C-alpha cells in the first residue's frame, strides 16, 4: 500500500515531467540539496509533478504559467522530518500536534494510540485514525499490547482487538511494549501480540531503560526491533550489536541527546543507518523550542554532523518502517516533502513543502487546517462530583503504626517507605510537621474504588490539586487540606476534566481537558502558555523535578518502578502484587 495514492494520470504526469514533455508543477531552482542517500550537498534543481518529485538534477524543466518557481539559490533543501515515536496526547490532541509539527518541518508522524485505545471503542478509534490521515502530515500509528494500568477490559487490549489493530493499514508497528513482566511470565496476550506483529511483517517497538545485555537478548528474540530507551552511549551500542535500531531521544522527561551524542563520539561509533531521533512525547513547555527541528538543533549543537543528523531524522526512520520508496529523501518518485533552510546548522525551516504544496512559511501555516470534529467521538464523560464527596477520602487513616509513603526519586520514579507518623485527635495522619508530605488519592467512580497513600517530593504546602490527566481511570487528588481537596475534585468535574489547583479558597490554576479528561484541542501556542503557567506554579510550591505534567501522568502508570496507584490498590511493579488494597468509595 502506498503512503499516498498515485492515480494512473498522476503517474503518467510524473514520467512526462521527468522527460520534460509536461510542465513542472513546482521548480526549486539551484539550491543546496541534501542527498541523504550519499550524504552530500548537491547544487541542483528539484522539479515536482503534482504531489511528487519528478526530477533532481542540473537540467531545467519545462515550465508554463502555472509552474511555481522558487529561487532556492543560497539556501539549503532537506527532506521533511519524520517523528518515529510520537505520543500525541500530552494535553494536546493529535490534530493540534499535527498542525504544530507541520509548521516546524515535520511531515510524517508515527504515533502512539494508548490514550485513544483506553478511551474509545475500537471502531471509533479506527475511524479517528483514518480521519487524521486527511491532514497534510502523513499519519501512521502503533498498536499497543498493554494498557499500562493493569486493565484489559478495553476492546483494544484484548487478543482480538490487538490483531485487528495490527492488521490496519495505518498501523505500522506494535508497541511500545512496556509490560516486560508479561513477556517473562509468558502472558498469552503479550506473546501472541509479539508473534503476530512479526508474522505480518511489521515492526515492534520496545521499552527497555537500563536493560542488561541479557535482557536485550530476550527482547530481540521475542521480536523487538527497536528501542528508544538508551540512557548512555553504551546502551546504544548494546542495542546496535544485537541488531536493534536505537532511537536517540530528547524529551521533556528524558533530555538525553547531548550526553548520547558526546558518548557516541567518545566510543567512535559512526552515525549509522540504524540510528534515529525522537522527541518522545514532550509536554507543551518543551514545544516552546520547536518539535523535531528542536531535536535536530540539540543534536547538531552537541556535535553530531548536520548531514548525519538530517539523515537520522529522515531516511533512517523511513527505511526502518519500509516507507523509503515514498518518503525520507529528495529523489524522483518520492512525495514532495521538502524544507527550505537558511543554513544547514539551523533546522527550523523558512518554507515547508508537503505533498508538493507550500504549507508553512516562517513558522506559520499558510492556510489553517479545518477544525477536527472531536465532538463526533464518544469520549467517556468525567464524573461531575457533588454532595457525594466525602472529605474523609482525603485523610490518611491507618490501623498499623506505619503509613505508606511514596518517595519521589525523580519526576516519575517512586520508592515506597513505611513511616511512623504522628496522628491527630481523630486518628488521621498529621501532616503538620512535614510540609513536603501530602495525601495522594486515586478515585475511580467506574469501579467505585479509592486508593490512598502519602507522597513526599511532589512539592511543598500544596493544599489541593486534582487531575484527570492520568494513565489510569478516574481522578488523582493530591494535597494537605481535605476540604480544599474536595473542592478541587468538584471543580475538575465541573470543567469536564483537566487539572485544577486551589489555594486558600481560590482557584490558582485551571486547564480544562474535556476530551476524556486527557486532552484539549487548543492550538499549541495557547496550550504552551497554559502548561508553562502550571510548571511555574508547581515550582513556586517546591516541585524540583524535571516535568510536573509527566509526574501527574505516571503516578498511575504500572510500567515504571517502583510503586503505583491503581484502581485495585497500591501496586508493587517489580513484584507484580498489590501492597495495600483499594477501598470502596462511600
Secondary structure as a PSIPRED ss2 file (coil, helix, strand):
# PSIPRED VFORMAT (PSIPRED V4.0)

   1 X C   1.000  0.000  0.000
   2 X C   1.000  0.000  0.000
   3 X C   1.000  0.000  0.000
   4 X C   1.000  0.000  0.000
   5 X C   1.000  0.000  0.000
   6 X C   1.000  0.000  0.000
   7 X C   1.000  0.000  0.000
   8 X H   0.000  1.000  0.000
   9 X H   0.000  1.000  0.000
  10 X H   0.000  1.000  0.000
  11 X H   0.000  1.000  0.000
  12 X H   0.000  1.000  0.000
  13 X H   0.000  1.000  0.000
  14 X H   0.000  1.000  0.000
  15 X H   0.000  1.000  0.000
  16 X H   0.000  1.000  0.000
  17 X H   0.000  1.000  0.000
  18 X H   0.000  1.000  0.000
  19 X C   1.000  0.000  0.000
  20 X C   1.000  0.000  0.000
  21 X C   1.000  0.000  0.000
  22 X C   1.000  0.000  0.000
  23 X C   1.000  0.000  0.000
  24 X C   1.000  0.000  0.000
  25 X C   1.000  0.000  0.000
  26 X E   0.000  0.000  1.000
  27 X E   0.000  0.000  1.000
  28 X E   0.000  0.000  1.000
  29 X E   0.000  0.000  1.000
  30 X E   0.000  0.000  1.000
  31 X E   0.000  0.000  1.000
  32 X E   0.000  0.000  1.000
  33 X E   0.000  0.000  1.000
  34 X E   0.000  0.000  1.000
  35 X E   0.000  0.000  1.000
  36 X C   1.000  0.000  0.000
  37 X C   1.000  0.000  0.000
  38 X C   1.000  0.000  0.000
  39 X C   1.000  0.000  0.000
  40 X E   0.000  0.000  1.000
  41 X E   0.000  0.000  1.000
  42 X E   0.000  0.000  1.000
  43 X E   0.000  0.000  1.000
  44 X E   0.000  0.000  1.000
  45 X E   0.000  0.000  1.000
  46 X E   0.000  0.000  1.000
  47 X E   0.000  0.000  1.000
  48 X E   0.000  0.000  1.000
  49 X E   0.000  0.000  1.000
  50 X C   1.000  0.000  0.000
  51 X C   1.000  0.000  0.000
  52 X E   0.000  0.000  1.000
  53 X E   0.000  0.000  1.000
  54 X E   0.000  0.000  1.000
  55 X E   0.000  0.000  1.000
  56 X E   0.000  0.000  1.000
  57 X E   0.000  0.000  1.000
  58 X C   1.000  0.000  0.000
  59 X C   1.000  0.000  0.000
  60 X C   1.000  0.000  0.000
  61 X C   1.000  0.000  0.000
  62 X C   1.000  0.000  0.000
  63 X C   1.000  0.000  0.000
  64 X C   1.000  0.000  0.000
  65 X C   1.000  0.000  0.000
  66 X C   1.000  0.000  0.000
  67 X C   1.000  0.000  0.000
  68 X E   0.000  0.000  1.000
  69 X E   0.000  0.000  1.000
  70 X E   0.000  0.000  1.000
  71 X E   0.000  0.000  1.000
  72 X C   1.000  0.000  0.000
  73 X C   1.000  0.000  0.000
  74 X C   1.000  0.000  0.000
  75 X C   1.000  0.000  0.000
  76 X E   0.000  0.000  1.000
  77 X E   0.000  0.000  1.000
  78 X E   0.000  0.000  1.000
  79 X E   0.000  0.000  1.000
  80 X C   1.000  0.000  0.000
  81 X E   0.000  0.000  1.000
  82 X E   0.000  0.000  1.000
  83 X E   0.000  0.000  1.000
  84 X E   0.000  0.000  1.000
  85 X E   0.000  0.000  1.000
  86 X E   0.000  0.000  1.000
  87 X C   1.000  0.000  0.000
  88 X C   1.000  0.000  0.000
  89 X C   1.000  0.000  0.000
  90 X C   1.000  0.000  0.000
  91 X E   0.000  0.000  1.000
  92 X C   1.000  0.000  0.000
  93 X C   1.000  0.000  0.000
  94 X H   0.000  1.000  0.000
  95 X H   0.000  1.000  0.000
  96 X H   0.000  1.000  0.000
  97 X H   0.000  1.000  0.000
  98 X H   0.000  1.000  0.000
  99 X H   0.000  1.000  0.000
 100 X H   0.000  1.000  0.000
 101 X H   0.000  1.000  0.000
 102 X H   0.000  1.000  0.000
 103 X H   0.000  1.000  0.000
 104 X C   1.000  0.000  0.000
 105 X C   1.000  0.000  0.000
 106 X E   0.000  0.000  1.000
 107 X E   0.000  0.000  1.000
 108 X E   0.000  0.000  1.000
 109 X E   0.000  0.000  1.000
 110 X E   0.000  0.000  1.000
 111 X E   0.000  0.000  1.000
 112 X C   1.000  0.000  0.000
 113 X C   1.000  0.000  0.000
 114 X H   0.000  1.000  0.000
 115 X H   0.000  1.000  0.000
 116 X H   0.000  1.000  0.000
 117 X H   0.000  1.000  0.000
 118 X H   0.000  1.000  0.000
 119 X H   0.000  1.000  0.000
 120 X C   1.000  0.000  0.000
 121 X C   1.000  0.000  0.000
 122 X H   0.000  1.000  0.000
 123 X H   0.000  1.000  0.000
 124 X H   0.000  1.000  0.000
 125 X H   0.000  1.000  0.000
 126 X H   0.000  1.000  0.000
 127 X H   0.000  1.000  0.000
 128 X H   0.000  1.000  0.000
 129 X H   0.000  1.000  0.000
 130 X H   0.000  1.000  0.000
 131 X H   0.000  1.000  0.000
 132 X H   0.000  1.000  0.000
 133 X C   1.000  0.000  0.000
 134 X C   1.000  0.000  0.000
 135 X C   1.000  0.000  0.000
 136 X C   1.000  0.000  0.000
 137 X C   1.000  0.000  0.000
 138 X E   0.000  0.000  1.000
 139 X E   0.000  0.000  1.000
 140 X E   0.000  0.000  1.000
 141 X E   0.000  0.000  1.000
 142 X E   0.000  0.000  1.000
 143 X E   0.000  0.000  1.000
 144 X C   1.000  0.000  0.000
 145 X C   1.000  0.000  0.000
 146 X C   1.000  0.000  0.000
 147 X C   1.000  0.000  0.000
 148 X C   1.000  0.000  0.000
 149 X C   1.000  0.000  0.000
 150 X C   1.000  0.000  0.000
 151 X C   1.000  0.000  0.000
 152 X C   1.000  0.000  0.000
 153 X C   1.000  0.000  0.000
 154 X C   1.000  0.000  0.000
 155 X H   0.000  1.000  0.000
 156 X H   0.000  1.000  0.000
 157 X H   0.000  1.000  0.000
 158 X C   1.000  0.000  0.000
 159 X H   0.000  1.000  0.000
 160 X H   0.000  1.000  0.000
 161 X H   0.000  1.000  0.000
 162 X H   0.000  1.000  0.000
 163 X H   0.000  1.000  0.000
 164 X H   0.000  1.000  0.000
 165 X H   0.000  1.000  0.000
 166 X H   0.000  1.000  0.000
 167 X H   0.000  1.000  0.000
 168 X C   1.000  0.000  0.000
 169 X C   1.000  0.000  0.000
 170 X C   1.000  0.000  0.000
 171 X E   0.000  0.000  1.000
 172 X E   0.000  0.000  1.000
 173 X E   0.000  0.000  1.000
 174 X E   0.000  0.000  1.000
 175 X E   0.000  0.000  1.000
 176 X E   0.000  0.000  1.000
 177 X E   0.000  0.000  1.000
 178 X C   1.000  0.000  0.000
 179 X C   1.000  0.000  0.000
 180 X H   0.000  1.000  0.000
 181 X H   0.000  1.000  0.000
 182 X H   0.000  1.000  0.000
 183 X H   0.000  1.000  0.000
 184 X H   0.000  1.000  0.000
 185 X C   1.000  0.000  0.000
 186 X C   1.000  0.000  0.000
 187 X C   1.000  0.000  0.000
 188 X H   0.000  1.000  0.000
 189 X H   0.000  1.000  0.000
 190 X H   0.000  1.000  0.000
 191 X H   0.000  1.000  0.000
 192 X H   0.000  1.000  0.000
 193 X H   0.000  1.000  0.000
 194 X H   0.000  1.000  0.000
 195 X H   0.000  1.000  0.000
 196 X H   0.000  1.000  0.000
 197 X H   0.000  1.000  0.000
 198 X H   0.000  1.000  0.000
 199 X H   0.000  1.000  0.000
 200 X C   1.000  0.000  0.000
 201 X C   1.000  0.000  0.000
 202 X C   1.000  0.000  0.000
 203 X E   0.000  0.000  1.000
 204 X E   0.000  0.000  1.000
 205 X E   0.000  0.000  1.000
 206 X E   0.000  0.000  1.000
 207 X C   1.000  0.000  0.000
 208 X C   1.000  0.000  0.000
 209 X C   1.000  0.000  0.000
 210 X C   1.000  0.000  0.000
 211 X C   1.000  0.000  0.000
 212 X C   1.000  0.000  0.000
 213 X H   0.000  1.000  0.000
 214 X H   0.000  1.000  0.000
 215 X H   0.000  1.000  0.000
 216 X H   0.000  1.000  0.000
 217 X H   0.000  1.000  0.000
 218 X H   0.000  1.000  0.000
 219 X H   0.000  1.000  0.000
 220 X H   0.000  1.000  0.000
 221 X H   0.000  1.000  0.000
 222 X H   0.000  1.000  0.000
 223 X C   1.000  0.000  0.000
 224 X C   1.000  0.000  0.000
 225 X C   1.000  0.000  0.000
 226 X E   0.000  0.000  1.000
 227 X E   0.000  0.000  1.000
 228 X C   1.000  0.000  0.000
 229 X C   1.000  0.000  0.000
 230 X C   1.000  0.000  0.000
 231 X C   1.000  0.000  0.000
 232 X C   1.000  0.000  0.000
 233 X H   0.000  1.000  0.000
 234 X H   0.000  1.000  0.000
 235 X H   0.000  1.000  0.000
 236 X H   0.000  1.000  0.000
 237 X H   0.000  1.000  0.000
 238 X H   0.000  1.000  0.000
 239 X H   0.000  1.000  0.000
 240 X H   0.000  1.000  0.000
 241 X H   0.000  1.000  0.000
 242 X C   1.000  0.000  0.000
 243 X C   1.000  0.000  0.000
 244 X C   1.000  0.000  0.000
 245 X E   0.000  0.000  1.000
 246 X E   0.000  0.000  1.000
 247 X E   0.000  0.000  1.000
 248 X E   0.000  0.000  1.000
 249 X E   0.000  0.000  1.000
 250 X C   1.000  0.000  0.000
 251 X C   1.000  0.000  0.000
 252 X C   1.000  0.000  0.000
 253 X C   1.000  0.000  0.000
 254 X C   1.000  0.000  0.000
 255 X C   1.000  0.000  0.000
 256 X C   1.000  0.000  0.000
 257 X H   0.000  1.000  0.000
 258 X H   0.000  1.000  0.000
 259 X H   0.000  1.000  0.000
 260 X H   0.000  1.000  0.000
 261 X H   0.000  1.000  0.000
 262 X H   0.000  1.000  0.000
 263 X H   0.000  1.000  0.000
 264 X H   0.000  1.000  0.000
 265 X H   0.000  1.000  0.000
 266 X H   0.000  1.000  0.000
 267 X H   0.000  1.000  0.000
 268 X C   1.000  0.000  0.000
 269 X C   1.000  0.000  0.000
 270 X C   1.000  0.000  0.000
 271 X C   1.000  0.000  0.000
 272 X C   1.000  0.000  0.000
 273 X C   1.000  0.000  0.000
 274 X C   1.000  0.000  0.000
 275 X E   0.000  0.000  1.000
 276 X E   0.000  0.000  1.000
 277 X E   0.000  0.000  1.000
 278 X E   0.000  0.000  1.000
 279 X C   1.000  0.000  0.000
 280 X C   1.000  0.000  0.000
 281 X C   1.000  0.000  0.000
 282 X C   1.000  0.000  0.000
 283 X C   1.000  0.000  0.000
 284 X H   0.000  1.000  0.000
 285 X H   0.000  1.000  0.000
 286 X H   0.000  1.000  0.000
 287 X H   0.000  1.000  0.000
 288 X C   1.000  0.000  0.000
 289 X C   1.000  0.000  0.000
 290 X C   1.000  0.000  0.000
 291 X C   1.000  0.000  0.000
 292 X H   0.000  1.000  0.000
 293 X H   0.000  1.000  0.000
 294 X H   0.000  1.000  0.000
 295 X H   0.000  1.000  0.000
 296 X H   0.000  1.000  0.000
 297 X H   0.000  1.000  0.000
 298 X H   0.000  1.000  0.000
 299 X H   0.000  1.000  0.000
 300 X H   0.000  1.000  0.000
 301 X H   0.000  1.000  0.000
 302 X C   1.000  0.000  0.000
 303 X C   1.000  0.000  0.000
 304 X C   1.000  0.000  0.000
 305 X C   1.000  0.000  0.000
 306 X H   0.000  1.000  0.000
 307 X H   0.000  1.000  0.000
 308 X H   0.000  1.000  0.000
 309 X H   0.000  1.000  0.000
 310 X H   0.000  1.000  0.000
 311 X H   0.000  1.000  0.000
 312 X H   0.000  1.000  0.000
 313 X C   1.000  0.000  0.000
 314 X C   1.000  0.000  0.000
 315 X H   0.000  1.000  0.000
 316 X H   0.000  1.000  0.000
 317 X H   0.000  1.000  0.000
 318 X H   0.000  1.000  0.000
 319 X H   0.000  1.000  0.000
 320 X H   0.000  1.000  0.000
 321 X C   1.000  0.000  0.000
 322 X C   1.000  0.000  0.000
 323 X C   1.000  0.000  0.000
 324 X C   1.000  0.000  0.000
 325 X C   1.000  0.000  0.000
 326 X C   1.000  0.000  0.000
 327 X C   1.000  0.000  0.000
 328 X C   1.000  0.000  0.000
 329 X C   1.000  0.000  0.000
 330 X C   1.000  0.000  0.000
 331 X C   1.000  0.000  0.000
 332 X C   1.000  0.000  0.000
 333 X C   1.000  0.000  0.000
 334 X C   1.000  0.000  0.000
 335 X E   0.000  0.000  1.000
 336 X C   1.000  0.000  0.000
 337 X C   1.000  0.000  0.000
 338 X E   0.000  0.000  1.000
 339 X E   0.000  0.000  1.000
 340 X E   0.000  0.000  1.000
 341 X E   0.000  0.000  1.000
 342 X C   1.000  0.000  0.000
 343 X E   0.000  0.000  1.000
 344 X C   1.000  0.000  0.000
 345 X C   1.000  0.000  0.000
 346 X E   0.000  0.000  1.000
 347 X C   1.000  0.000  0.000
 348 X C   1.000  0.000  0.000
 349 X C   1.000  0.000  0.000
 350 X C   1.000  0.000  0.000
 351 X E   0.000  0.000  1.000
 352 X E   0.000  0.000  1.000
 353 X E   0.000  0.000  1.000
 354 X E   0.000  0.000  1.000
 355 X C   1.000  0.000  0.000
 356 X C   1.000  0.000  0.000
 357 X E   0.000  0.000  1.000
 358 X E   0.000  0.000  1.000
 359 X E   0.000  0.000  1.000
 360 X E   0.000  0.000  1.000
 361 X E   0.000  0.000  1.000
 362 X C   1.000  0.000  0.000
 363 X C   1.000  0.000  0.000
 364 X E   0.000  0.000  1.000
 365 X E   0.000  0.000  1.000
 366 X C   1.000  0.000  0.000
 367 X C   1.000  0.000  0.000
 368 X C   1.000  0.000  0.000
 369 X C   1.000  0.000  0.000
 370 X C   1.000  0.000  0.000
 371 X C   1.000  0.000  0.000
 372 X C   1.000  0.000  0.000
 373 X C   1.000  0.000  0.000
 374 X H   0.000  1.000  0.000
 375 X H   0.000  1.000  0.000
 376 X H   0.000  1.000  0.000
 377 X C   1.000  0.000  0.000
 378 X C   1.000  0.000  0.000
 379 X C   1.000  0.000  0.000
 380 X C   1.000  0.000  0.000
 381 X C   1.000  0.000  0.000
 382 X C   1.000  0.000  0.000
 383 X C   1.000  0.000  0.000
 384 X C   1.000  0.000  0.000
 385 X C   1.000  0.000  0.000
 386 X C   1.000  0.000  0.000
 387 X C   1.000  0.000  0.000
 388 X C   1.000  0.000  0.000
 389 X C   1.000  0.000  0.000
 390 X C   1.000  0.000  0.000
 391 X H   0.000  1.000  0.000
 392 X H   0.000  1.000  0.000
 393 X H   0.000  1.000  0.000
 394 X H   0.000  1.000  0.000
 395 X C   1.000  0.000  0.000
 396 X C   1.000  0.000  0.000
 397 X E   0.000  0.000  1.000
 398 X C   1.000  0.000  0.000
 399 X C   1.000  0.000  0.000
 400 X C   1.000  0.000  0.000
 401 X C   1.000  0.000  0.000
 402 X E   0.000  0.000  1.000
 403 X E   0.000  0.000  1.000
 404 X E   0.000  0.000  1.000
 405 X E   0.000  0.000  1.000
 406 X E   0.000  0.000  1.000
 407 X E   0.000  0.000  1.000
 408 X E   0.000  0.000  1.000
 409 X C   1.000  0.000  0.000
 410 X C   1.000  0.000  0.000
 411 X C   1.000  0.000  0.000
 412 X C   1.000  0.000  0.000
 413 X C   1.000  0.000  0.000
 414 X E   0.000  0.000  1.000
 415 X E   0.000  0.000  1.000
 416 X E   0.000  0.000  1.000
 417 X E   0.000  0.000  1.000
 418 X E   0.000  0.000  1.000
 419 X E   0.000  0.000  1.000
 420 X E   0.000  0.000  1.000
 421 X C   1.000  0.000  0.000
 422 X C   1.000  0.000  0.000
 423 X E   0.000  0.000  1.000
 424 X C   1.000  0.000  0.000
 425 X C   1.000  0.000  0.000
 426 X C   1.000  0.000  0.000
 427 X C   1.000  0.000  0.000
 428 X E   0.000  0.000  1.000
 429 X E   0.000  0.000  1.000
 430 X C   1.000  0.000  0.000
 431 X C   1.000  0.000  0.000
 432 X C   1.000  0.000  0.000
 433 X C   1.000  0.000  0.000
 434 X C   1.000  0.000  0.000
 435 X C   1.000  0.000  0.000
 436 X C   1.000  0.000  0.000
 437 X E   0.000  0.000  1.000
 438 X E   0.000  0.000  1.000
 439 X E   0.000  0.000  1.000
 440 X E   0.000  0.000  1.000
 441 X E   0.000  0.000  1.000
 442 X E   0.000  0.000  1.000
 443 X E   0.000  0.000  1.000
 444 X E   0.000  0.000  1.000
 445 X C   1.000  0.000  0.000
 446 X C   1.000  0.000  0.000
 447 X C   1.000  0.000  0.000
 448 X C   1.000  0.000  0.000
 449 X E   0.000  0.000  1.000
 450 X E   0.000  0.000  1.000
 451 X E   0.000  0.000  1.000
 452 X E   0.000  0.000  1.000
 453 X E   0.000  0.000  1.000
 454 X E   0.000  0.000  1.000
 455 X E   0.000  0.000  1.000
 456 X E   0.000  0.000  1.000
 457 X C   1.000  0.000  0.000
 458 X C   1.000  0.000  0.000
 459 X C   1.000  0.000  0.000
 460 X C   1.000  0.000  0.000
 461 X C   1.000  0.000  0.000
 462 X C   1.000  0.000  0.000
 463 X C   1.000  0.000  0.000
 464 X E   0.000  0.000  1.000
 465 X E   0.000  0.000  1.000
 466 X E   0.000  0.000  1.000
 467 X E   0.000  0.000  1.000
 468 X C   1.000  0.000  0.000
 469 X C   1.000  0.000  0.000
 470 X C   1.000  0.000  0.000
 471 X C   1.000  0.000  0.000
 472 X C   1.000  0.000  0.000
 473 X C   1.000  0.000  0.000
 474 X C   1.000  0.000  0.000
 475 X E   0.000  0.000  1.000
 476 X E   0.000  0.000  1.000
 477 X E   0.000  0.000  1.000
 478 X E   0.000  0.000  1.000
 479 X E   0.000  0.000  1.000
 480 X C   1.000  0.000  0.000
 481 X C   1.000  0.000  0.000
 482 X H   0.000  1.000  0.000
 483 X H   0.000  1.000  0.000
 484 X H   0.000  1.000  0.000
 485 X H   0.000  1.000  0.000
 486 X H   0.000  1.000  0.000
 487 X H   0.000  1.000  0.000
 488 X H   0.000  1.000  0.000
 489 X H   0.000  1.000  0.000
 490 X H   0.000  1.000  0.000
 491 X H   0.000  1.000  0.000
 492 X H   0.000  1.000  0.000
 493 X H   0.000  1.000  0.000
 494 X H   0.000  1.000  0.000
 495 X C   1.000  0.000  0.000
 496 X C   1.000  0.000  0.000
 497 X C   1.000  0.000  0.000
 498 X E   0.000  0.000  1.000
 499 X E   0.000  0.000  1.000
 500 X E   0.000  0.000  1.000
 501 X E   0.000  0.000  1.000
 502 X E   0.000  0.000  1.000
 503 X E   0.000  0.000  1.000
 504 X C   1.000  0.000  0.000
 505 X C   1.000  0.000  0.000
 506 X E   0.000  0.000  1.000
 507 X E   0.000  0.000  1.000
 508 X E   0.000  0.000  1.000
 509 X E   0.000  0.000  1.000
 510 X E   0.000  0.000  1.000
 511 X E   0.000  0.000  1.000
 512 X E   0.000  0.000  1.000
 513 X C   1.000  0.000  0.000
 514 X C   1.000  0.000  0.000
 515 X E   0.000  0.000  1.000
 516 X C   1.000  0.000  0.000
 517 X C   1.000  0.000  0.000
 518 X C   1.000  0.000  0.000
 519 X E   0.000  0.000  1.000
 520 X C   1.000  0.000  0.000
 521 X C   1.000  0.000  0.000
 522 X C   1.000  0.000  0.000
 523 X C   1.000  0.000  0.000
 524 X H   0.000  1.000  0.000
 525 X H   0.000  1.000  0.000
 526 X H   0.000  1.000  0.000
 527 X H   0.000  1.000  0.000
 528 X H   0.000  1.000  0.000
 529 X H   0.000  1.000  0.000
 530 X H   0.000  1.000  0.000
 531 X H   0.000  1.000  0.000
 532 X H   0.000  1.000  0.000
 533 X H   0.000  1.000  0.000
 534 X H   0.000  1.000  0.000
 535 X H   0.000  1.000  0.000
 536 X H   0.000  1.000  0.000
 537 X H   0.000  1.000  0.000
 538 X H   0.000  1.000  0.000
 539 X H   0.000  1.000  0.000
 540 X H   0.000  1.000  0.000
 541 X C   1.000  0.000  0.000
 542 X C   1.000  0.000  0.000
 543 X C   1.000  0.000  0.000
 544 X C   1.000  0.000  0.000
 545 X C   1.000  0.000  0.000
 546 X C   1.000  0.000  0.000
 547 X C   1.000  0.000  0.000
 548 X H   0.000  1.000  0.000
 549 X H   0.000  1.000  0.000
 550 X H   0.000  1.000  0.000
 551 X H   0.000  1.000  0.000
 552 X H   0.000  1.000  0.000
 553 X H   0.000  1.000  0.000
 554 X H   0.000  1.000  0.000
 555 X C   1.000  0.000  0.000
 556 X C   1.000  0.000  0.000
 557 X C   1.000  0.000  0.000
 558 X C   1.000  0.000  0.000
 559 X C   1.000  0.000  0.000
 560 X C   1.000  0.000  0.000
 561 X C   1.000  0.000  0.000
 562 X E   0.000  0.000  1.000
 563 X E   0.000  0.000  1.000
 564 X E   0.000  0.000  1.000
 565 X E   0.000  0.000  1.000
 566 X E   0.000  0.000  1.000
 567 X C   1.000  0.000  0.000
 568 X C   1.000  0.000  0.000
 569 X E   0.000  0.000  1.000
 570 X E   0.000  0.000  1.000
 571 X E   0.000  0.000  1.000
 572 X E   0.000  0.000  1.000
 573 X C   1.000  0.000  0.000
 574 X C   1.000  0.000  0.000
 575 X C   1.000  0.000  0.000
 576 X C   1.000  0.000  0.000
 577 X E   0.000  0.000  1.000
 578 X E   0.000  0.000  1.000
 579 X E   0.000  0.000  1.000
 580 X E   0.000  0.000  1.000
 581 X E   0.000  0.000  1.000
 582 X C   1.000  0.000  0.000
 583 X E   0.000  0.000  1.000
 584 X E   0.000  0.000  1.000
 585 X C   1.000  0.000  0.000
 586 X C   1.000  0.000  0.000
